[in-house]
Amino acid sequence: MATSKYSSTEETTNASRVSRVLLDPCTDQLRDVLRHYVPPHTFPQVIQRHCLKLNKPQIDLILPRSGHYTGNYNDFDISLLYILLRNICNIPPHTKGWGKDPDPNDKSLAANIERIRNARNTTVGHMISSSLSNTDFKNIWCTVSSAVRSIDTELNNNQQYRKAVDFLKCEVMDPEIAKQYDTRLREQMKEDTETRKMVEGKTLFKIFIIHVHIGTVKHIIGSSSIIFNPSCYVFRYIFGHN
């Protein structure tokens, strides 16, 4: 019987294994970092003090039309967590600055957050063929493991997520589950690409949350789209341009 070219190989398993570690322990760890800086019960108040560049699904998640966000941070993926950690937590940027590759010797929290995000981007870049060479796998895994270990130390959680990363390095990967992780990671990267396009000017959405009288807002922004929550004087003002 001929071997199918679509059968799982060591390289496809490498890609799926990295996808899983990024989507599970790494994402959970970044959620804990956000919880550390912004306890969930304070999130609605903290988010009102910032203007963030987000795509529409992200806007709808953290500022629903029905009122303020009442969920928990388990709803947030790496894309949204990175934006929030960078913008609302007052985490000092790493030496190269947010959005850039950190210096290899920089062990700051921001640098390690950046490394996890970069690992996600690099992994998706290899997913055209749904495979990751052993060399690339080892490099990405080493970077992620080191970053997770450092963040665990800051969280003082007895290396909870580093242990999970170590476990997943040797865990058996079911092909169907692996495919699900690959798909989820691709979807996240697509969201990131769309957000970058918006920031570059193709379509731009911003959130302004304003605590003033509605008459003042109408005077300031006229006929623009306003979503008004009369219970707390919070407005969603969304605009776009091409």
Disulfide bonds with the S-S distance in Angstrom:
none
